Amino acid sequence: MPGKEPLMVRAAEPLGAAAGALWRALPVLLGWALVSVGAWLAWPPAGFLTAGGLLLADQVADRITTRRRPG
């Protein structure tokens, strides 16, 4: 019967989807962290500026690609 499954069975699909999304995002996040830490080692404010610039660039790229997708 639907709805009578144990909690772990019902939670498996959403947890698997979340884990898959994090696994796909890991290389990007690791790259951002390494670039920002490298800039921070050269000059501490540069690390924060680099991290902010990368996040802004990601948001702009996401909005551009979202507009171009057929709806």
Beta strands, then each sheet from edge to edge (+ up, - down):
end
